[in-house]
Structure formats: structure tokens, C-alpha cells
Amino acid sequence: MTVSITDVAAATGVSASTVSRALRGRPGVSEEMRARIVEVAAELGYIASRSASSLASGRTHTIGVVVPYVGRWFFGTVLDAAEKVFSAAGYDVLLYNLGSPEARKRFFTKLPIRKRVDAVLSLLIPDPEEAAALRSLDVPLATTVGGARPGFTVVGIDDRGGAESAVRHLVNLGHRRIGMISGASEPLHWTTPLDRRQGYLDALADAGIEPDPGLESDGGYTVEGGERAMTELLALRNPPTAVFAQSDEMAMGALRALRRHRLRVPEDVSVVGFDDHGLSEVVGLTTVAQPVAAQGREAARLLLARLDDPDAGPPHPVEMPIRFVLRETTAPPNTGRQR
């Protein structure tokens, strides 16, 4: 049996017009209620009718999504949340996974997305030429990574402030030798490692701690990279008593390296991450939580709203809230281990 908009309204306890506004990204619906309606619509299998509007508007009812690493947790979570919003509003998703420099160059040279989509959600940070190529599509554009850029609707977080709060926590516990596992090797114009590194440096400067480049190690934003980077830091003559990992995945790799070296967390080494990955609570990781799925939903909602009002320009950048989550991997330094 075909599920109707009235079925979704009945299941959520709101009017059909409220369901319609929520699924089309229109204002007048709270974020909590919008997420609930999208979830129920997906559970019931509701798909908005597109035939009449397609004939009238000439739209494809397809949203292009460009992503650098579709298999990584952050990008996969954003994509999943956004796709649910698009699907509930009657849009298909056309996915382009640009995980290599070759694939990226081929995409921006040929722009196979042209005339095939009504809007684009970019989960990568384009260089100036790539940004100009996307703008040439003359469709609404949105992103959940990087800062403000002309022509794009931007939904993100304060990476710098979040990193600063994580390192400040370690400073307040009494740590002075604080290492950082970063993602400096990321080749695709990603600004997150730079912003989070600056937050690390800001916290050290505020505490009067001279930064030591030897305490920074590249983990490539993977569990394996985090383990490798932590091993490098432990090999130092004077290793850190605490480590800030720019992502929870790298922090989990660091925890694995510390276990392998038979060091206790947090008694011997404190570890704090960033993201609040789905497994972070399981391992008791102290971290900075960001609303990853909510960023995907909000970016999708704003794209749909722009499709409903083509004359409206991109809204101001939307900064989603972050919060520090204290769990079990940080403690004052063990003075007996300091060298």
C-alpha cells in the first residue's frame, strides 16, 4: 500500500502541511520535529510524488553529493542523514566519490554532474578553480566542511574553538607536555586539520607553554594512523603526558598503541579526541562532541529551501553547537613518569 503524507502526519501527530514544510526544508518547523518527521517518513517508506512537479518545473529531482572519502565515519554519517531528508522530500541522490587526486581531477574537468542535478552538496573543500566550476552549474550549493565561501550554503562547527577547549582541559589538569595527533597529510584542501591545530596552539599560548613541533605527529585521520602517530610520540626521549587527537578515530588508534606499550590510560597518559564517534562512549573517550548527523540534515534542509525559493541567495554560514564530553581517558599527570 502506498504511504501518503497523511499517514506520516498521523504517525507524528502533526498536520499534513507541517509534514510538507518539514520535508521541503521550509521554515516554521523546529529542528527536533523536522528530524522526527524525516525519521518517520523514512521508516514508513514515504516518497513525495514528483511527477507533477517535474513536468511543471523541468527539475531532475536529483541532488548531487560530492564526497572525498565515502567510507569514513564523518562523511558517511553526514551523507546518510542528508539522504534521508532528500529522499523524504522526493529527491534521489547522485553520489560522486572523489577519493583520489585522479578521480577529483577527472570530475572537475568533465563535470559529469552538469544538467543532471537540481543542487549539489559538497563534502569536500574545493580550491578556487573547483569552486568556480561548481558555481558554473548554476544550482544551489551547500557544504558541511570548511569556512564561508561565495555561492555556498555552509553548515559547520567551530573547529578551532573545540580544539582549544580540549587542550585547555589537559592544561587545567596540570599537563605541560601535550602532544597532538593531527591530519596534516590530508591532500584535498581540507582546512579542519589547520583549524584544530591552531586551537591546540592557542591553548598552549594561553597557558604560557612553548609549542614543541616534536610533539606533533601525523595520523591521517584513521585508526591505523593514530596508532602509528602515538607510537612515534612514545619513542621520544621525553614523551608527552597527554595527547590531543584531532579525531576520535585517531584517538582510538592512540589508545591501542598505549595498550600495546602496556601504558595505562589515564594514569600514565591522558588522551582526548574530537567528534564523539559512535564508539567513543564505548571506550570511555573524553572528547569534543559535534552534531555530525544534524549538520547533514541542516545542509539538506537549506538546499531544499533554496530550491523552493530560487531567488533567495545563500544564507549566512550556520554554526552548529559543540560540547566538551568528559569521560574516562583524562587525569592529572603521573609525576612519577615525567622525565
Backbone hydrogen bonds in HBPLUS format (Angstrom, degrees):
<---DONOR---> <-ACCEPTOR-->    atom                        ^
c    i                          cat <-CA-CA->   ^        H-A-AA   ^      H-
h    n   atom  resd res      DA  || num        DHA   H-A  angle D-A-AA Bond
n    s   type  num  typ     dist DA aas  dist angle  dist       angle   num
A0007-ASP N   A0004-SER O   3.05 MM   3  5.23 130.9  2.30  98.5 111.4     1
A0008-VAL N   A0004-SER O   3.32 MM   4  6.79 152.9  2.40 145.9 152.1     2
A0009-ALA N   A0005-ILE O   2.95 MM   4  6.22 154.2  2.02 143.2 150.9     3
A0010-ALA N   A0006-THR O   2.89 MM   4  6.04 157.5  1.94 143.2 148.7     4
A0011-ALA N   A0007-ASP O   3.00 MM   4  6.20 155.7  2.06 145.2 151.8     5
A0012-THR N   A0008-VAL O   3.06 MM   4  6.21 137.6  2.25 143.1 153.5     6
A0013-GLY N   A0009-ALA O   2.82 MM   4  5.79 121.4  2.17 142.2 156.9     7
A0014-VAL N   A0009-ALA O   3.13 MM   5  5.12 145.5  2.25 140.6 144.8     8
A0018-THR N   A0015-SER O   3.15 MM   3  5.21 122.8  2.49  95.7 109.5     9
A0019-VAL N   A0015-SER O   3.12 MM   4  6.50 156.9  2.17 148.7 154.8    10
A0020-SER N   A0016-ALA O   2.93 MM   4  6.17 158.5  1.98 147.4 153.4    11
A0021-ARG N   A0017-SER O   2.95 MM   4  6.20 159.7  1.99 146.6 151.2    12
A0022-ALA N   A0018-THR O   2.92 MM   4  6.11 161.2  1.96 150.4 155.9    13
A0023-LEU N   A0019-VAL O   2.95 MM   4  6.13 165.6  1.97 156.6 159.6    14
A0024-ARG N   A0020-SER O   3.05 MM   4  6.10 138.0  2.23 142.7 153.4    15
A0026-ARG N   A0021-ARG O   2.84 MM   5  4.80 145.8  1.96 152.6 152.1    16
A0025-GLY N   A0022-ALA O   3.33 MM   3  5.33 162.7  2.36 101.1 105.9    17
A0034-ARG N   A0030-SER O   2.81 MM   4  6.01 160.3  1.85 153.7 160.2    18
A0035-ALA N   A0031-GLU O   2.95 MM   4  6.09 162.5  1.98 147.5 151.6    19
A0036-ARG N   A0032-GLU O   3.08 MM   4  6.29 151.8  2.16 140.4 148.5    20
A0037-ILE N   A0033-MET O   2.85 MM   4  6.12 160.5  1.89 154.6 159.1    21
A0038-VAL N   A0034-ARG O   2.92 MM   4  6.15 164.3  1.94 153.9 158.1    22
A0039-GLU N   A0035-ALA O   2.95 MM   4  6.09 156.6  2.01 143.8 150.4    23
A0040-VAL N   A0036-ARG O   2.94 MM   4  6.18 164.1  1.97 152.8 156.5    24
A0041-ALA N   A0037-ILE O   2.85 MM   4  5.98 164.2  1.88 152.1 157.1    25
A0042-ALA N   A0038-VAL O   2.99 MM   4  6.16 154.1  2.06 144.0 150.7    26
A0043-GLU N   A0039-GLU O   2.95 MM   4  6.21 155.9  2.01 146.8 153.8    27
A0044-LEU N   A0040-VAL O   2.87 MM   4  6.09 156.5  1.92 155.0 160.7    28
A0045-GLY N   A0041-ALA O   2.98 MM   4  5.98 120.8  2.35 132.9 147.6    29
A0046-TYR N   A0041-ALA O   2.88 MM   5  5.08 153.1  1.95 153.9 155.2    30
A0045-GLY N   A0042-ALA O   3.20 MM   3  5.02 138.4  2.38  91.6 103.6    31
A0054-SER N   A0050-ARG O   2.87 MM   4  5.85 151.4  1.95 154.9 163.0    32
A0055-LEU N   A0051-SER O   3.16 MM   4  6.36 161.0  2.19 148.6 152.5    33
A0056-ALA N   A0052-ALA O   3.09 MM   4  6.32 155.7  2.16 147.4 154.4    34
A0057-SER N   A0053-SER O   2.88 MM   4  5.86 155.2  1.94 146.3 152.4    35
A0058-GLY N   A0054-SER O   2.80 MM   4  5.22 148.9  1.90 139.9 146.6    36
A0092-ASP N   A0061-HIS O   2.94 MM  31  6.35 163.6  1.97 147.0 146.2    37
A0118-ASP N   A0062-THR O   2.79 MM  56  5.89 165.5  1.81 176.1 172.7    38
A0063-ILE N   A0092-ASP O   2.81 MM  29  6.19 161.5  1.84 153.2 156.5    39
A0094-LEU N   A0063-ILE O   2.89 MM  31  6.06 163.2  1.92 146.2 149.7    40
A0064-GLY N   A0119-ALA O   2.91 MM  55  6.21 161.4  1.94 165.2 159.3    41
A0121-LEU N   A0064-GLY O   2.78 MM  57  6.21 160.5  1.82 162.5 167.3    42
A0065-VAL N   A0094-LEU O   2.90 MM  29  6.09 160.9  1.94 149.7 150.1    43
A0096-TYR N   A0065-VAL O   2.84 MM  31  6.17 156.7  1.90 170.1 172.3    44
A0066-VAL N   A0121-LEU O   2.96 MM  55  6.38 156.3  2.02 149.6 156.7    45
A0123-LEU N   A0066-VAL O   2.66 MM  57  5.82 173.5  1.67 173.1 175.5    46
A0067-VAL N   A0096-TYR O   2.96 MM  29  6.28 169.1  1.97 169.3 171.3    47
A0098-LEU N   A0067-VAL O   2.76 MM  31  5.99 159.9  1.80 159.3 164.2    48
A0072-ARG N   A0069-TYR O   3.18 MM   3  5.66 167.2  2.20 116.8 120.8    49
A0076-GLY N   A0072-ARG O   2.85 MM   4  5.89 164.0  1.87 164.3 169.7    50
A0077-THR N   A0073-TRP O   2.88 MM   4  5.93 154.5  1.95 152.0 158.1    51
A0078-VAL N   A0074-PHE O   3.03 MM   4  6.30 164.2  2.06 154.5 158.3    52
A0079-LEU N   A0075-PHE O   2.92 MM   4  6.02 165.5  1.94 149.2 153.8    53
A0080-ASP N   A0076-GLY O   2.94 MM   4  6.04 160.0  1.98 143.2 148.6    54
A0081-ALA N   A0077-THR O   3.11 MM   4  6.27 166.0  2.13 149.1 152.4    55
A0082-ALA N   A0078-VAL O   2.94 MM   4  6.11 166.2  1.96 155.3 159.5    56
A0083-GLU N   A0079-LEU O   2.87 MM   4  5.92 160.7  1.91 150.9 156.7    57
A0084-LYS N   A0080-ASP O   3.25 MM   4  6.43 150.1  2.35 143.0 149.2    58
A0086-PHE N   A0082-ALA O   2.96 MM   4  6.29 166.1  1.98 158.0 161.7    59
A0087-SER N   A0083-GLU O   2.81 MM   4  5.88 165.7  1.83 151.0 155.5    60
A0088-ALA N   A0084-LYS O   3.02 MM   4  6.05 162.1  2.06 141.7 146.8    61
A0089-ALA N   A0085-VAL O   3.18 MM   4  6.36 139.0  2.36 140.4 150.7    62
A0089-ALA N   A0086-PHE O   3.13 MM   3  5.19 128.7  2.40  95.7 109.4    63
A0091-TYR N   A0086-PHE O   2.81 MM   5  5.01 162.1  1.84 143.5 141.3    64
A0090-GLY N   A0087-SER O   2.94 MM   3  5.05 160.8  1.98 108.0 113.2    65
A0104-ARG N   A0100-SER O   3.00 MM   4  6.23 158.9  2.05 154.5 160.9    66
A0105-LYS N   A0101-PRO O   2.91 MM   4  6.05 162.3  1.95 146.5 151.2    67
A0106-ARG N   A0102-GLU O   2.97 MM   4  6.13 161.0  2.01 148.4 153.8    68
A0107-PHE N   A0103-ALA O   2.99 MM   4  6.13 156.5  2.05 143.7 149.8    69
A0108-PHE N   A0104-ARG O   3.08 MM   4  6.33 173.0  2.09 157.9 158.4    70
A0109-THR N   A0105-LYS O   2.97 MM   4  5.98 132.8  2.20 141.1 153.5    71
A0110-LYS N   A0106-ARG O   3.05 MM   4  6.11 163.7  2.08 148.5 152.0    72
A0111-LEU N   A0107-PHE O   2.63 MM   4  5.26 148.1  1.72 148.8 158.7    73
A0114-ARG N   A0111-LEU O   3.13 MM   3  5.88 173.9  2.13 125.9 127.7    74
A0116-ARG N   A0113-ILE O   3.06 MM   3  5.41 156.2  2.12 134.3 133.0    75
A0120-VAL N   A0140-PRO O   2.97 MM  20  6.43 158.1  2.01 159.2 166.4    76
A0142-ALA N   A0120-VAL O   2.97 MM  22  6.43 144.2  2.10 156.5 165.1    77
A0122-SER N   A0142-ALA O   2.76 MM  20  6.12 162.8  1.79 170.2 165.7    78
A0130-GLU N   A0127-ASP O   3.03 MM   3  5.23 113.2  2.50 104.3 120.5    79
A0131-ALA N   A0127-ASP O   2.84 MM   4  6.03 160.3  1.88 165.2 172.0    80
A0132-ALA N   A0128-PRO O   3.02 MM   4  6.18 154.1  2.09 141.6 148.4    81
A0133-ALA N   A0129-GLU O   3.00 MM   4  6.27 146.9  2.12 140.3 149.4    82
A0134-LEU N   A0130-GLU O   3.00 MM   4  6.33 155.1  2.07 149.1 154.8    83
A0135-ARG N   A0131-ALA O   2.94 MM   4  6.21 159.4  1.98 149.3 155.4    84
A0136-SER N   A0132-ALA O   2.99 MM   4  6.16 137.4  2.17 139.1 150.3    85
A0137-LEU N   A0134-LEU O   3.07 MM   3  5.50 156.8  2.13 109.2 116.4    86
A0138-ASP N   A0135-ARG O   3.06 MM   3  5.68 160.7  2.10 116.1 121.8    87
A0153-THR N   A0141-LEU O   2.84 MM  12  6.10 161.7  1.88 136.5 142.1    88
A0143-THR N   A0153-THR O   2.84 MM  10  6.32 144.6  1.96 164.5 171.6    89
A0155-VAL N   A0143-THR O   2.95 MM  12  6.27 163.6  1.98 159.3 164.8    90
A0152-PHE N   A0149-ARG O   3.24 MM   3  5.91 163.1  2.27 144.0 144.0    91
A0318-VAL N   A0154-VAL O   2.76 MM 164  6.13 168.3  1.78 164.1 165.0    92
A0156-GLY N   A0318-VAL O   2.90 MM 162  6.32 164.7  1.93 170.6 175.9    93
A0320-MET N   A0156-GLY O   2.70 MM 164  5.92 167.6  1.72 172.7 168.2    94
A0162-GLY N   A0158-ASP O   2.95 MM   4  6.09 156.7  2.00 150.5 157.5    95
A0163-ALA N   A0159-ASP O   3.01 MM   4  6.18 161.8  2.04 150.0 154.1    96
A0164-GLU N   A0160-ARG O   2.99 MM   4  6.20 158.6  2.04 148.6 155.1    97
A0165-SER N   A0161-GLY O   3.02 MM   4  6.25 153.6  2.09 145.3 151.4    98
A0166-ALA N   A0162-GLY O   3.15 MM   4  6.43 149.8  2.24 143.6 151.4    99
A0167-VAL N   A0163-ALA O   3.05 MM   4  6.34 165.1  2.07 157.6 160.1   100
A0168-ARG N   A0164-GLU O   2.83 MM   4  5.91 155.3  1.89 148.3 156.3   101
A0169-HIS N   A0165-SER O   3.10 MM   4  6.20 146.3  2.22 136.1 143.6   102
A0170-LEU N   A0167-VAL O   3.05 MM   3  5.11 115.4  2.49  95.5 110.6   103
A0171-VAL N   A0167-VAL O   2.92 MM   4  6.28 156.2  1.98 151.7 158.8   104
A0172-ASN N   A0168-ARG O   2.83 MM   4  6.05 160.9  1.87 151.8 156.6   105
A0173-LEU N   A0169-HIS O   3.13 MM   4  6.38 131.3  2.38 136.4 148.6   106
A0173-LEU N   A0170-LEU O   3.18 MM   3  5.11 132.7  2.41  92.4 105.3   107
A0175-HIS N   A0170-LEU O   3.17 MM   5  5.72 157.2  2.23 155.0 148.1   108
A0174-GLY N   A0171-VAL O   2.87 MM   3  5.20 152.3  1.94 108.6 117.9   109
A0241-THR N   A0177-ARG O   2.99 MM  64  5.84 146.6  2.11 148.1 155.7   110
A0179-GLY N   A0242-ALA O   2.79 MM  63  6.20 156.9  1.84 161.0 155.3   111
A0244-PHE N   A0179-GLY O   2.85 MM  65  6.18 163.9  1.88 146.6 148.0   112
A0180-MET N   A0215-LEU O   2.88 MM  35  6.33 155.8  1.94 154.5 156.8   113
A0217-SER N   A0180-MET O   2.92 MM  37  6.35 159.9  1.96 165.0 170.5   114
A0181-ILE N   A0244-PHE O   2.92 MM  63  6.32 154.4  1.99 142.0 149.4   115
A0246-GLN N   A0181-ILE O   2.93 MM  65  6.16 168.7  1.94 174.6 172.6   116
A0182-SER N   A0217-SER O   2.89 MM  35  6.21 154.8  1.95 150.0 158.1   117
A0219-GLY N   A0182-SER O   2.67 MM  37  5.55 168.3  1.68 149.7 153.9   118
A0186-GLU N   A0183-GLY O   3.09 MM   3  5.90 172.7  2.09 128.6 130.7   119
A0194-LEU N   A0191-THR O   3.03 MM   3  5.32 118.7  2.42 106.8 121.9   120
A0195-ASP N   A0191-THR O   2.97 MM   4  6.23 162.1  2.00 162.2 168.0   121
A0196-ARG N   A0192-THR O   2.93 MM   4  6.05 167.5  1.95 159.8 162.9   122
A0197-ARG N   A0193-PRO O   2.95 MM   4  5.97 146.7  2.07 136.5 145.9   123
A0198-GLN N   A0194-LEU O   3.00 MM   4  6.18 153.8  2.07 143.3 150.1   124
A0199-GLY N   A0195-ASP O   3.08 MM   4  6.39 149.9  2.17 143.1 150.9   125
A0200-TYR N   A0196-ARG O   3.09 MM   4  6.34 150.6  2.18 141.5 148.8   126
A0201-LEU N   A0197-ARG O   2.94 MM   4  6.29 158.5  1.98 152.4 157.8   127
A0202-ASP N   A0198-GLN O   2.80 MM   4  6.01 152.6  1.88 147.6 155.8   128
A0203-ALA N   A0199-GLY O   3.10 MM   4  6.31 159.3  2.14 146.7 150.5   129
A0204-LEU N   A0200-TYR O   3.15 MM   4  6.43 158.3  2.20 147.0 153.0   130
A0205-ALA N   A0201-LEU O   2.90 MM   4  6.08 162.9  1.93 151.7 156.5   131
A0206-ASP N   A0202-ASP O   2.94 MM   4  6.16 160.1  1.98 150.9 156.1   132
A0207-ALA N   A0203-ALA O   3.18 MM   4  6.35 138.5  2.37 137.6 147.7   133
A0207-ALA N   A0204-LEU O   3.09 MM   3  5.16 128.8  2.37  96.3 110.0   134
A0209-ILE N   A0204-LEU O   2.86 MM   5  4.96 165.8  1.88 151.5 147.0   135
A0208-GLY N   A0205-ALA O   3.02 MM   3  5.01 159.5  2.06 104.4 110.8   136
A0215-LEU N   A0212-ASP O   2.82 MM   3  5.58 167.9  1.84 127.9 132.2   137
A0216-GLU N   A0213-PRO O   3.14 MM   3  5.50 162.3  2.18 115.2 116.7   138
A0222-THR N   A0219-GLY O   3.40 MM   3  6.46 156.3  2.46 133.2 133.5   139
A0226-GLY N   A0222-THR O   2.91 MM   4  6.10 151.8  1.99 144.2 151.9   140
A0227-GLU N   A0223-VAL O   2.99 MM   4  6.31 153.4  2.07 150.1 156.8   141
A0228-ARG N   A0224-GLU O   3.02 MM   4  6.29 160.9  2.06 147.9 153.0   142
A0229-ALA N   A0225-GLY O   2.86 MM   4  6.04 161.5  1.90 150.4 155.6   143
A0230-MET N   A0226-GLY O   2.97 MM   4  6.07 159.7  2.01 146.1 151.3   144
A0231-THR N   A0227-GLU O   3.06 MM   4  6.23 153.8  2.13 144.4 151.4   145
A0232-GLU N   A0228-ARG O   3.07 MM   4  6.40 149.2  2.16 144.5 152.7   146
A0233-LEU N   A0229-ALA O   3.03 MM   4  6.38 154.2  2.10 147.8 154.6   147
A0234-LEU N   A0230-MET O   2.93 MM   4  6.20 153.0  2.01 149.2 156.4   148
A0235-ALA N   A0231-THR O   3.19 MM   4  6.36 129.8  2.46 137.0 148.8   149
A0235-ALA N   A0232-GLU O   3.21 MM   3  5.21 137.5  2.40  95.4 107.1   150
A0236-LEU N   A0233-LEU O   3.22 MM   3  5.54 162.9  2.25 107.9 113.1   151
A0270-SER N   A0241-THR O   3.05 MM  29  6.49 159.4  2.09 140.6 143.6   152
A0243-VAL N   A0270-SER O   2.84 MM  27  6.21 145.3  1.96 142.7 153.2   153
A0272-VAL N   A0243-VAL O   3.03 MM  29  6.48 153.3  2.10 162.7 169.6   154
A0245-ALA N   A0272-VAL O   2.89 MM  27  6.20 170.5  1.90 167.8 170.7   155
A0251-ALA N   A0247-SER O   3.00 MM   4  6.31 150.7  2.09 143.2 152.4   156
A0248-ASP N   A0274-PHE O   2.95 MM  26  5.25 123.0  2.28 145.7 136.4   157
A0252-MET N   A0248-ASP O   2.80 MM   4  6.08 150.4  1.88 151.0 157.7   158
A0253-GLY N   A0249-GLU O   3.14 MM   4  6.45 149.1  2.24 140.3 148.4   159
A0254-ALA N   A0250-MET O   2.91 MM   4  6.23 147.5  2.01 144.1 153.5   160
A0255-LEU N   A0251-ALA O   2.90 MM   4  6.26 153.0  1.98 148.6 155.5   161
A0256-ARG N   A0252-MET O   3.07 MM   4  6.33 150.7  2.15 141.8 149.3   162
A0257-ALA N   A0253-GLY O   3.03 MM   4  6.34 152.8  2.10 146.5 153.5   163
A0258-LEU N   A0254-ALA O   2.93 MM   4  6.21 157.3  1.98 152.4 158.6   164
A0259-ARG N   A0255-LEU O   2.98 MM   4  6.22 155.0  2.04 146.4 152.8   165
A0260-ARG N   A0256-ARG O   3.00 MM   4  6.22 155.1  2.06 143.6 150.7   166
A0261-HIS N   A0257-ALA O   3.02 MM   4  6.30 139.3  2.19 142.3 152.9   167
A0263-LEU N   A0258-LEU O   2.88 MM   5  5.19 175.4  1.89 155.5 154.3   168
A0262-ARG N   A0259-ARG O   2.95 MM   3  4.85 157.6  2.00 104.9 109.5   169
A0268-ASP N   A0264-ARG O   2.86 MM   4  5.08 152.3  1.93 124.1 133.0   170
A0269-VAL N   A0264-ARG O   3.19 MM   5  6.61 151.4  2.28 159.7 167.7   171
A0271-VAL N   A0329-THR O   2.81 MM  58  5.48 161.7  1.85 150.0 155.4   172
A0273-GLY N   A0286-THR O   2.91 MM  13  6.37 160.3  1.95 146.8 150.9   173
A0275-ASP N   A0288-VAL O   2.61 MM  13  5.65 170.4  1.62 161.9 163.5   174
A0290-GLN N   A0275-ASP O   3.27 MM  15  5.28 167.5  2.29 118.9 115.1   175
A0280-SER N   A0277-HIS O   2.96 MM   3  5.21 160.8  1.99 113.8 120.2   176
A0282-VAL N   A0279-LEU O   3.08 MM   3  5.13 118.8  2.48  96.1 111.5   177
A0283-VAL N   A0279-LEU O   3.22 MM   4  6.59 151.1  2.30 154.0 160.1   178
A0285-LEU N   A0280-SER O   2.92 MM   5  5.16 159.2  1.96 154.3 152.8   179
A0284-GLY N   A0281-GLU O   3.19 MM   3  4.86 152.2  2.27  93.8 102.1   180
A0328-GLU N   A0284-GLY O   2.83 MM  44  5.09 154.6  1.90 135.7 144.3   181
A0287-THR N   A0325-VAL O   2.99 MM  38  5.30 154.5  2.06 146.2 152.9   182
A0325-VAL N   A0287-THR O   2.76 MM  38  5.30 173.5  1.76 170.0 168.2   183
A0289-ALA N   A0323-ARG O   2.74 MM  34  5.31 157.3  1.79 172.7 164.9   184
A0323-ARG N   A0289-ALA O   3.13 MM  34  5.31 152.4  2.21 140.2 148.0   185
A0292-VAL N   A0290-GLN O   3.00 MM   2  5.74 124.9  2.32 111.2  95.4   186
A0295-GLN N   A0291-PRO O   3.04 MM   4  6.30 142.9  2.18 147.4 157.2   187
A0295-GLN N   A0292-VAL O   3.13 MM   3  5.26 126.0  2.43  97.6 111.1   188
A0296-GLY N   A0292-VAL O   3.29 MM   4  6.71 152.7  2.37 147.3 153.9   189
A0297-ARG N   A0293-ALA O   2.97 MM   4  6.33 159.4  2.01 153.4 159.2   190
A0298-GLU N   A0294-ALA O   2.88 MM   4  6.00 162.4  1.91 147.9 152.7   191
A0299-ALA N   A0295-GLN O   2.97 MM   4  6.08 162.8  2.00 147.7 152.5   192
A0300-ALA N   A0296-GLY O   3.06 MM   4  6.19 158.6  2.10 145.1 151.1   193
A0301-ARG N   A0297-ARG O   2.87 MM   4  6.08 157.9  1.91 148.4 155.0   194
A0302-LEU N   A0298-GLU O   2.94 MM   4  6.13 163.3  1.96 152.2 155.9   195
A0303-LEU N   A0299-ALA O   3.05 MM   4  6.25 150.0  2.14 142.5 150.5   196
A0304-LEU N   A0300-ALA O   3.02 MM   4  6.28 162.5  2.05 152.7 156.9   197
A0305-ALA N   A0301-ARG O   2.90 MM   4  6.17 151.4  1.98 147.5 156.2   198
A0306-ARG N   A0302-LEU O   3.02 MM   4  6.24 149.3  2.12 141.2 148.5   199
A0307-LEU N   A0303-LEU O   3.01 MM   4  6.34 144.7  2.14 144.5 154.6   200
A0308-ASP N   A0304-LEU O   3.02 MM   4  6.32 142.5  2.16 142.1 152.1   201
A0309-ASP N   A0305-ALA O   3.05 MM   4  6.31 130.4  2.31 135.7 149.0   202
A0312-ALA N   A0309-ASP O   3.01 MM   3  5.69 161.3  2.05 123.0 128.8   203
A0337-ARG N   A0334-ASN O   2.89 MM   3  5.68 159.0  1.93 124.1 130.0   204
